[in-house]
Amino acid sequence: MARFRDHLLNLDAESRRDRFNGFVDDAFICSYVQRSFENGASVIGYVEGDRVRGAAELHERPEDAEPTAEIAFSVERPLQNCGIGGKLFQRLIQQARGFGYRRLLVTTHRDNLAMRALARRYNARLSFEDGETVGVIDLPEDPEAFAYLAVRPGADAVASVPR
Ligand SMILES: CC(C)(COP(=O)(O)OP(=O)(O)OC[C@H]1O[C@@H](n2cnc3c(N)ncnc32)[C@H](O)[C@@H]1OP(=O)(O)O)[C@@H](O)C(=O)NCCC(=O)NCCS
C-alpha cells in the first residue's frame, strides 16, 4: 500500500490530473489509497527495485446490477510511452474477466489520447456519452482467460486484496 501511494504521489501534475480527472492534493491521494485497500481493490504494479512505477487498479462497484468495475492506470512520466501501460492494461483485463466483469468504467476526459490508444490496441471499445467523463469498456466473454488465470495466479502482483 505504501509503495502504491508513493507511486501516485510521484505522478507529475498533468499525469495526476489525467489519472484523477482533475486536481487532487497529496492528502486526497493518501486517503484514496487507504480507502481503496479497505474496500478490497486489486492493484497490479509495475515494479522496479523496491519502487512501484506504474499501476493498474480494479475497484468493484457493488451498487451496479450488472457486474461492473471501475479501472484506472498510471505510469510515471519518464516511463510513459514504453509499453508499460499496455502490459498493465492487458493484465488487468484478464483479471477483470476472471472476476466475471462484463463492463469496466474509466473515469477520465475524452481527450485522453494515451488512454484511448491503450483501449484501441487491445480491441476494447471505449466510449463516452456526450459530456460524460466516464468511459465504458464492454468486455466480450473470453473463456480462455480463466485458463490463463489458473496457470498464472497473481503473477507480478504487488497487491491483490481479497474481497
Ligand atoms: C495512460 C497511461 C497509463 C499509458 O501508459 P503508457 O505506459 O504510456 O502506455 P503505452 O506506452 O503502453 O501506450 C501509450 C499509447 O498512447 C499513445 N499516446 C501517448 N500519448 C499520446 C498522444 N498525446 N496522442 C496520441 N497518442 C498518444 C502512444 O502512441 C501509445 O499508443 P500506441 O502503442 O498505439 O502507439 C499513461 O499515459 C499515464 O499514466 N497517464 C496519466 C494517467 C492517466 O491518464 N490514466 C488513465 C486514466 S485512469
PDBQT file of the ligand as one rigid body, heavy atoms in Angstrom, charges set to zero:
ROOT
HETATM    1  C1  LIG A 201      -2.460   6.302 -19.871  1.00  0.00    +0.000 C 
HETATM    2  C2  LIG A 201      -1.096   5.759 -19.419  1.00  0.00    +0.000 C 
HETATM    3  C3  LIG A 201      -1.313   4.823 -18.236  1.00  0.00    +0.000 C 
HETATM    4  C4  LIG A 201      -0.482   4.966 -20.582  1.00  0.00    +0.000 C 
HETATM    5  O1  LIG A 201       0.703   4.361 -20.109  1.00  0.00    +0.000 OA
HETATM    6  P1  LIG A 201       1.965   4.152 -21.087  1.00  0.00    +0.000 P 
HETATM    7  O2  LIG A 201       2.950   3.315 -20.369  1.00  0.00    +0.000 OA
HETATM    8  O3  LIG A 201       2.418   5.448 -21.610  1.00  0.00    +0.000 OA
HETATM    9  O4  LIG A 201       1.262   3.293 -22.238  1.00  0.00    +0.000 OA
HETATM   10  P2  LIG A 201       1.923   2.621 -23.523  1.00  0.00    +0.000 P 
HETATM   11  O5  LIG A 201       3.331   3.088 -23.697  1.00  0.00    +0.000 OA
HETATM   12  O6  LIG A 201       1.684   1.153 -23.431  1.00  0.00    +0.000 OA
HETATM   13  O7  LIG A 201       0.987   3.148 -24.690  1.00  0.00    +0.000 OA
HETATM   14  C5  LIG A 201       0.722   4.506 -24.827  1.00  0.00    +0.000 C 
HETATM   15  C6  LIG A 201      -0.122   4.719 -26.063  1.00  0.00    +0.000 C 
HETATM   16  O8  LIG A 201      -0.635   6.045 -26.040  1.00  0.00    +0.000 OA
HETATM   17  C7  LIG A 201      -0.286   6.694 -27.233  1.00  0.00    +0.000 C 
HETATM   18  N1  LIG A 201      -0.136   8.102 -26.907  1.00  0.00    +0.000 N 
HETATM   19  C8  LIG A 201       0.543   8.644 -25.880  1.00  0.00    +0.000 A 
HETATM   20  N2  LIG A 201       0.410   9.987 -25.883  1.00  0.00    +0.000 NA
HETATM   21  C9  LIG A 201      -0.363  10.269 -26.958  1.00  0.00    +0.000 A 
HETATM   22  C10 LIG A 201      -0.852  11.479 -27.520  1.00  0.00    +0.000 A 
HETATM   23  N3  LIG A 201      -0.595  12.655 -26.973  1.00  0.00    +0.000 N 
HETATM   24  N4  LIG A 201      -1.605  11.394 -28.636  1.00  0.00    +0.000 NA
HETATM   25  C11 LIG A 201      -1.912  10.196 -29.187  1.00  0.00    +0.000 A 
HETATM   26  N5  LIG A 201      -1.484   9.013 -28.693  1.00  0.00    +0.000 NA
HETATM   27  C12 LIG A 201      -0.715   9.063 -27.609  1.00  0.00    +0.000 A 
HETATM   28  C13 LIG A 201       1.023   6.032 -27.655  1.00  0.00    +0.000 C 
HETATM   29  O9  LIG A 201       1.302   6.245 -29.008  1.00  0.00    +0.000 OA
HETATM   30  C14 LIG A 201       0.706   4.579 -27.341  1.00  0.00    +0.000 C 
HETATM   31  O10 LIG A 201      -0.187   4.026 -28.282  1.00  0.00    +0.000 OA
HETATM   32  P3  LIG A 201       0.327   3.037 -29.457  1.00  0.00    +0.000 P 
HETATM   33  O11 LIG A 201       1.144   1.976 -28.824  1.00  0.00    +0.000 OA
HETATM   34  O12 LIG A 201      -0.949   2.531 -30.051  1.00  0.00    +0.000 OA
HETATM   35  O13 LIG A 201       1.129   3.904 -30.353  1.00  0.00    +0.000 OA
HETATM   36  C15 LIG A 201      -0.100   6.879 -19.055  1.00  0.00    +0.000 C 
HETATM   37  O14 LIG A 201      -0.023   7.767 -20.136  1.00  0.00    +0.000 OA
HETATM   38  C16 LIG A 201      -0.489   7.642 -17.799  1.00  0.00    +0.000 C 
HETATM   39  O15 LIG A 201      -0.154   7.241 -16.688  1.00  0.00    +0.000 OA
HETATM   40  N6  LIG A 201      -1.201   8.784 -17.969  1.00  0.00    +0.000 N 
HETATM   41  C17 LIG A 201      -1.608   9.574 -16.827  1.00  0.00    +0.000 C 
HETATM   42  C18 LIG A 201      -2.755   8.920 -16.066  1.00  0.00    +0.000 C 
HETATM   43  C19 LIG A 201      -3.923   8.571 -16.969  1.00  0.00    +0.000 C 
HETATM   44  O16 LIG A 201      -4.261   9.293 -17.889  1.00  0.00    +0.000 OA
HETATM   45  N7  LIG A 201      -4.546   7.387 -16.695  1.00  0.00    +0.000 N 
HETATM   46  C20 LIG A 201      -5.674   6.921 -17.494  1.00  0.00    +0.000 C 
HETATM   47  C21 LIG A 201      -6.995   7.313 -16.914  1.00  0.00    +0.000 C 
HETATM   48  S1  LIG A 201      -7.330   6.480 -15.385  1.00  0.00    +0.000 SA
ENDROOT
TORSDOF 0
